[in-house]
Amino acid sequence: MATQIAQQPKEQKNLETALEFELALEFVRVVEEAAIASAHTMGTGDRHKADQVATEAMRQTMESVPMRGTIVIGEGERDKAPMLYIGEHVGAGWHDGAAFPEVDIAVDPLEGTNLCATGAPGAITVLAASEKGGLLNAPDCYMQKLVVGPSCKGVVDLDAPVADNLKAIAKRLDRAVTDLVVVVLDRPRHQKLIDDIRAAGARIRLITDGDLSAGIAAAVIGTGVHVVMGSGGAPEGVITAAAMRCLNGEILARLVIDKPELEERIEKMGIKDKKRIYTAKDLAPGNHIIFAATGVTEGALMKGVRFFGEGTRSSSIVMTRHSGKVRFVESIHLAKRPDVKVRFA
């Protein structure tokens, strides 16, 4: 027994090392392969194929990762999603029985399927992971969201008037409300929100898709995005929360439960308070969180996948919460030919 107790700290340290360092680089490989696969479909107009090839590439690559992973946010339920469905086991540890770490995984194989299909900016492949229980299993519904960077934590309120939130953000950032840029999904449901932002004097960047990547941009200085407002997918909200935990930003969110079937579903999931306002730590409570994403088309933080004669170039970001690392990764994937040359820049 004494030996067992003495070994526990070492085992815990090994788990932390695996989650924060070894798996982080493995997950970069996962999102890179998904991005390259979907980039081949860019501009074809086939959003279904773009998502399908990204999902297939992501799943195939994850099967070689040294882990025992469980999908907690994926492409949907098992009967509707052939792979990367909620509850699916992924990783090499399920096959060979090795003592690999157990992790929960949230994926969006291609955030911005329409963006990829049309060749528009902002499409990314993305994955978040944590120790078991570290990511909320959110229902597939809308979620009201307010995303800000580290400077504005604690000064915004999901239920406050839009003008009040914008004034608070402007004060923290030491600028005028008229200097702020608010990202909003261009949807009819956001018309009142858009009107309120304009009445307050702030500038708006309307996007057709991709509120997850916009949320990340809001937490990084220099992107020109100061806040994200409006409602979008709840699963994407959890992945955004994982990024906020790594970037020290904040997301305030509330599930939009407006249908009887959603009432039943959240009850089965054990969610008792449908009006609860969640923070980043509520949505992604894990201590050892990894967030990885690769650009498919050009974006604020990452360039899109570039194909050239000698191979392929990708641009990624990987973040680990516990170690406080944010890495921007440029990768060149060489073509398999003996005469290939590596070029700088």
Secondary structure, 3 states (H helix, E strand, C coil): CHHHHHHHHHHHHHHHHHHHHHHHHHHHHHHHHHHHHHHCCCCCCCHHHHHHHHHHHHHHHHCCCCCEEEEEECCCCCCCCCCCCCCCEECCHHHHCCCCCEEEEEEEEEECHHHHHHCCCCCEEEEEEEECCCCCCCCCCEEEEEEECHHHCCCCCCCCCHHHHHHHHHHHHCCCHHHCEEEEECCHHHHHHHHHHHHHCCEEEEECCCHHHHHHHHCCCCCCCCEEEEEEEHHHHHHHHHHHHHHCCEEEEEEECCCHHHHHHHHHCCCCCCCCCECHHHHCCCCCCEEEEEECCCCCCCCCCEEECCEEEEEEEEEECCCCEEEEEEEEEECCCCCCCCCCC
